[in-house]
């Protein structure tokens, strides 16, 4: 065996060992994703093409009728409401979360850690309990109406609970930290000397924010928006408790199909539709980012 053959053999053995080590290292994560993500997704996709059983469950007869039902306007109205409320929630979280994240990122230690802890503290409480707390605040005899009547600002209680307003408030409260944390991580790494340079070149505060700070923190904005919009579209606890039957969202409709109507095939179809609506914009964005990197 020549010297070059020995070198090629050793390199091949090294690559083989690296592949084996890679598989050993990532096999638990891959197995977890296959069992708890890929397999359930395949089951939902298969169920969406089956017929509903007489007493629930499924009949193993292939059909497109579940997707044909989506043409009904009532379902698109619920889907449109879900996307609209999720959009409002995302915009509100961005408007409130960006200044707060900037404020936290520009504080000295240890105040920065303390403020971050205050943002994370709500996660220590069960989400259902926090939603019930908003019911106490927004109901007719709740804290807000009692306070406004005590100050003689209103003559009769306002209808706050079981409205789209209540659902939006609950979603903003629940998902605001998901916007703050990615923005904070991005702003913390920002080079603030660029702001000083822009101001030295004659830019005012608005121009500095719009042309320097905002573009360079775009990744945090997109990440935070995705983390807020995606769970807001499929939310069902908050609309169920704060919106009631008047503000049904796609998550409530899917829940009703599985648990009450026991129409698993149509519930699976709605799940596939919601997943497609959420994933398609994300895939388009990732494709554009990859194209920009290549260019």
ABEGO torsion letter per residue (X at the ends): XBAAAAAAAAAAAAAAAAAAAAAAAAAAAAAAAAAAAAAAAAAAAAAAABBBBAAEEBBBBBBAAAAAAAABAAAAAAAAAAAAAAAAAAAAAAAAAAAAAAAAAABBOAAAAAAAAAAAAAAABBAAAAAAAAAAAABAABAAAAAAAAAGABABBBBABGBAAAAAAAAAAAAAAAAAAAAAAAAAABBAAAAAAAAAAGBBAAAAAAAAAAAAAAAAAAAAAAAAAAAAAABAAAAAAAAEAABBBAAAAAAAAAAAAGBAAAAAAAAAAAAAAAAAAAAAAAAAAAAAAAX
